[in-house]
């Protein structure tokens, strides 16, 4: 698993400046997972989304699983 995290600022709940966007990537043969989290350490606001290659009922995101659904940044597996 790899993790890519940046600080965005601008929490929608408290307007705190330390809001983070985290991207996690997991690849194991036939299973690929892209997961995203926006989190504010000031007020605890948190939203998450994950995309799994084995989820047949999921609608693929418009930009792609490696783009954040809230800020549209491209995740970079390390």
C-alpha positions as a Python dict, from the first residue, in 0.01 Angstrom:
ca = {
    (1, 'X'): (0, 0, 0),
    (2, 'X'): (118, 351, -77),
    (3, 'X'): (1, 682, 66),
    (4, 'X'): (7, 1033, -80),
    (5, 'X'): (-105, 1321, 148),
    (6, 'X'): (-119, 1696, 95),
    (7, 'X'): (-249, 1986, 304),
    (8, 'X'): (-525, 2180, 133),
    (9, 'X'): (-665, 2417, 393),
    (10, 'X'): (-1019, 2549, 371),
    (11, 'X'): (-1224, 2305, 579),
    (12, 'X'): (-1591, 2333, 470),
    (13, 'X'): (-1709, 2296, 832),
    (14, 'X'): (-1477, 2520, 1037),
    (15, 'X'): (-1267, 2690, 763),
    (16, 'X'): (-951, 2553, 929),
    (17, 'X'): (-627, 2581, 732),
    (18, 'X'): (-497, 2228, 797),
    (19, 'X'): (-747, 2023, 592),
    (20, 'X'): (-567, 1727, 429),
    (21, 'X'): (-633, 1516, 123),
    (22, 'X'): (-499, 1160, 146),
    (23, 'X'): (-474, 907, -135),
    (24, 'X'): (-408, 539, -66),
    (25, 'X'): (-334, 286, -338),
    (26, 'X'): (-329, -93, -304),
    (27, 'X'): (-248, -336, -587),
    (28, 'X'): (-237, -711, -533),
    (29, 'X'): (-273, -913, -854),
    (30, 'X'): (-649, -915, -921),
    (31, 'X'): (-750, -650, -661),
    (32, 'X'): (-681, -279, -696),
    (33, 'X'): (-809, -24, -442),
    (34, 'X'): (-796, 355, -467),
    (35, 'X'): (-912, 529, -148),
    (36, 'X'): (-949, 898, -68),
    (37, 'X'): (-994, 1094, 255),
    (38, 'X'): (-1043, 1462, 332),
    (39, 'X'): (-988, 1533, 701),
    (40, 'X'): (-966, 1839, 926),
    (41, 'X'): (-760, 1801, 1245),
    (42, 'X'): (-921, 2115, 1393),
    (43, 'X'): (-1288, 2009, 1398),
    (44, 'X'): (-1273, 1641, 1301),
    (45, 'X'): (-1464, 1679, 973),
    (46, 'X'): (-1391, 1372, 756),
    (47, 'X'): (-1517, 1227, 428),
    (48, 'X'): (-1393, 909, 261),
    (49, 'X'): (-1442, 729, -69),
    (50, 'X'): (-1289, 408, -203),
    (51, 'X'): (-1295, 238, -541),
    (52, 'X'): (-1234, -137, -568),
    (53, 'X'): (-1168, -327, -889),
    (54, 'X'): (-1384, -616, -765),
    (55, 'X'): (-1696, -401, -708),
    (56, 'X'): (-1913, -487, -1007),
    (57, 'X'): (-2200, -255, -904),
    (58, 'X'): (-1990, 60, -869),
    (59, 'X'): (-2015, 339, -1122),
    (60, 'X'): (-1667, 447, -1229),
    (61, 'X'): (-1583, 807, -1135),
    (62, 'X'): (-1586, 1053, -1422),
    (63, 'X'): (-1218, 1157, -1390),
    (64, 'X'): (-1091, 814, -1282),
    (65, 'X'): (-1031, 635, -952),
    (66, 'X'): (-691, 800, -908),
    (67, 'X'): (-849, 1150, -893),
    (68, 'X'): (-992, 1287, -567),
    (69, 'X'): (-1374, 1308, -579),
    (70, 'X'): (-1371, 1637, -382),
    (71, 'X'): (-1072, 1840, -500),
    (72, 'X'): (-995, 1654, -828),
    (73, 'X'): (-622, 1624, -761),
    (74, 'X'): (-440, 1331, -917),
    (75, 'X'): (-308, 1075, -666),
    (76, 'X'): (53, 970, -696),
    (77, 'X'): (138, 619, -572),
    (78, 'X'): (484, 622, -417),
}
